[in-house]
């Protein structure tokens, strides 16, 4: 499991300013999207496999990660970026990602 990749994806999901710049393509040299971020968090990092196998971090963190996964599933990733960024579900995603980052802080 790649903890750095997980933390990076959580930071991206929690930061609306970065999302506006990067996901809209307005940040020079940065290629990012909602779908890529979600894939990095759960698939590329190995987190999905770790959660399926047992405890990835702790019961509290893992519960929040599962909650985040469910919230992400409710966001329509086929809508235009501007609509995605203002989707009410993204507000929940941002708050949950922030709470996970607080739990994982050293």
N, C-alpha and C positions, 0 to 999 in steps of 0.2 A: 504494500500500500504506500503510495507516494503522498506523504503528509504535506509537503510543500505545494504540490499541485492542488490538493484539497483546499488549503488555506488561500491560495491564489484565486481559485474559482469562487470561494465563499466571499472574498473581498470584492471581486468583480460583481457578484450577485447583490452585494449590499450597498454598492456605490452608484447611485443614480446619475451623478455627474459624469463618471467614467462611462457609464452605459450610453448616455446621450452622445458623448464624443466618439466613442469607439464603435458602438453598434450602429451608429448612423453613418459611419465612415468619415467623420469630420476630424479625426485625430490622425495627423500625418504619420505614416509608418506603422500604424496599428491596425491589424486585421483581427476583428473580434466580432462575435455574434452571440446571441442568446443560446442557440443550439450548440455552438462550439463550447461555450462555458459549461453547460449542463453535461455534455459528453465528457469534458475534462474532469468535472467533479465526480461523476459516478463511474464512468467507464475507464477512461484513460488512467485515472489514479488507482484503480483497483478497489475503490470504496464499495461499489455495489457487491462485488464478490466477498469482501470482508464482512459486510453487513449480513449477507446470506449465510456465511459460515459461522457467525457468532457475534461476539462483541468486537467492534472495530476500535472504539475509543473508551467509552463508558456507557452504562445504561442510559444516563441522562442525555449525553451527546448523541448517542445512536438514535434515541427516540426523536430528538429534534431533527436529525438528518432524515429520518423516515417521514416526519411531518413535512420537511422541506421538499422531499421527493414528491409527496402527494400534492403539495401546493404548486410545484412546477408542472405537474401533469395537468393542472387546471388552467394553465396559461396557454392560449392558442399561439403556437410558435409559427403559424402560417400567416398571421396577420402582418401588415406592414410594420416596420420598425417603430415608427412614431406611435402607432396604436398599441403596439406591444409595450412600449415604455410607459404609456399612461394607463395600461390595463390595471384595474383594481387588484387583480391577483398579484401583480408585480410588487405592490406595496406590501402585501403579506410576505412574499418571497424575500424582499429586502430586510424586513424586520426579523424574520426567522434566521436568515443568514447572519445578521448582526448578532443575534442572541447566541448562535453557535460559535461565532468567533470569540465572544466574551467567555464562553465556557472553555474554549481551547486556549485562551490566553495563558501564558506562563505565570 
